[in-house]
Structure formats: structure tokens, C-alpha cells
Amino acid sequence: MKLRIGKIPYANLFPIFYMLEKKCDCSTYEFVEGVPSLLNKMIRDGKIDVSPSSSIEYIRNPFLYQIIEGNSISSRGPIGSIFLFTKKDIHELNGNIVYVSSQSETSVALLNIILKKFYDIQCGIQVSQRPEDSGADAFLLIGDDALRYKAISNRQEAIGKNIDKHTIHGQLPIVSHQFVYDLGEIWYEKTGLPFVFALWIARKDMFDKREILNKFIKDLNKAKEIASKNLYEIARHSPMKEFMSEKEIVSYWRLIDYDLKAEHKKGLKLFERYLKEVDHVL
Ligand SMILES: C=C(O[C@@H]1C=C(C(=O)O)C=C[C@H]1O)C(=O)O
């Protein structure tokens, strides 16, 4: 009998999973890879036991889960991988349709709050598997898609004026969405609180695997601790090296706050309150 653990295959959790698999005995664990929206559904349906899940999944079904205390994916300011790319200033988006990544649930909800509550802007929201190919004026990417798109845009910007904006250079997209908003940064500016993108949650009804779960919680904390002290070494093994320098990868990881303390929970409560205020469908 193994503990079925959700594994988000993004750079944000790479340090933790890397150290978990390297430094801990994982013989009683089965890792199940999936993007956040898929893992949310799998843990809800009892197909996995534990997962780093969109924080909104816990807000939706708190009775189903226990929070693994002390752990999250949060930020106090920019998060570095949740971006709204737009062709115009955010204040001018009224009436537009924003295409959002089907991989996300929390960031889509946060975008809804940012647009409606913080900027008083009404937009349609369209879920898409590849928002960046939608041709839309505005789109939201999360995780590695966001990192990759931003890295490529930065590279193009650096090449700058030499690029013929109407020519596709190899795999590079054409830079046209010159406004880039980091959702973690906007949340922090408006609230002064951390934003919790993901929580580690476990199903409450997991009676026969309690002992393995307790071992996993210890291993998770150990992996998090070791990872935080070895980011450069981990960056050498990161698949993100294809798009980012090791220094950039480490800077990205340093933006992420992997803790869950009283302040984070305050941020989470406020997120829940604002979700109700903007009538976000849970
Ligand atoms: C920081 C991130 O946090 C994530 C965002 C999530 C969401 O929007 O639902 C879920 C899990 C995390 O992977 C990211 O993916 O870039």
C-alpha cells in the first residue's frame, strides 16, 4: 500500500521534489504527475491522497481535507510565474475577453478579484489550453508556461529593435503583449498580505495510510529545509535551464515563500472574503 502523492511538474516545486526523491526513502510513495487543476480534481475524487493543490480547492471543500501545516506556495509580492500578458494597460481592459490557463484555478480566481474589485473592470473569462495562441489581447499563464513565455519575451526585448515584429524567428513568439502584470505583486500592493497560491492538503478519510502520511509530512519538511540551502546545486539539474540561466532560476525560487504561517492564513481568509464579494463561482 502506497501513499498517492500529487506532483505538480513545474519549476516552483522542483527543489522540493528533487530533494524528496534524493534524500528520503520514497518506497512507500507513488508520485502522480499533473497540472494543478487536474490534481485538484484527483484529490477531490479520492484518486490521490495528498497533493500540493490550488488554495481555492481547500476553500471549496474544507471538510474533505486537512492542511499540511507549515507548507504552501505563496508570495509576498511578485511570484515570478503568474502573469497577465496584455496588449494594453490593465485599466483599459474593460469589455475584453481574457484567456486563462486551464491548468490554474486559484490564479484565475485571483485575476477575477484583481479586475473586478481592485480595478473595477468587467471582462469575460475564457478558459483555454493554450491562452498564448488564442490571439487574445490579454491572457493569463501560470507555472512553467508563464516562466517560458516571459523568458522568451525578455530575450526578444533584449534583441529589441532588430526583430521584425511580423516574422517568427524559430520558436520565438512575436512580442506583442508588452504589458506584463505579476498577480502576486498586485495582491501584495493592494492588501499588504502574502498570497497563498497552493496548499499541501491530505484527504481526511485516509484511515489506513495515516502512518505513511505522518512519515511523508516529516520528509516534506526535511526536503523543504535541505532544498532552501542548496538552490544553486538544484538549479544545475532543473529542466528550466533550457530557458533560464541558473541564476535566474534561483532568483525565481527565492521569490517563492514555501511557508504557511499566521500571516499567510490571514491572506487566505481575505482571498476567501473577496471571492464572495466578486461572486466568484467556486
Ligand atoms: C506559483 C504558482 O502557483 C500555483 C498556482 C496554482 C493555481 O493557480 O491554481 C496552483 C498551484 C501552483 O502551482 C505557479 O504555478 O506559477
The ligand as an ORCA input file, in Angstrom:
! r2SCAN-3c Opt
* xyz 0 1
  C       3.167     29.995     -8.270
  C       2.404     29.108     -8.863
  O       1.471     28.526     -8.049
  C       0.473     27.678     -8.497
  C      -0.772     28.176     -8.908
  C      -1.901     27.408     -8.869
  C      -3.207     27.912     -9.403
  O      -3.241     28.999     -9.988
  O      -4.235     27.225     -9.246
  C      -1.816     26.110     -8.321
  C      -0.642     25.577     -7.903
  C       0.642     26.292     -8.020
  O       1.457     25.673     -8.971
  C       2.577     28.766    -10.307
  O       2.064     27.758    -10.771
  O       3.273     29.518    -11.010
*
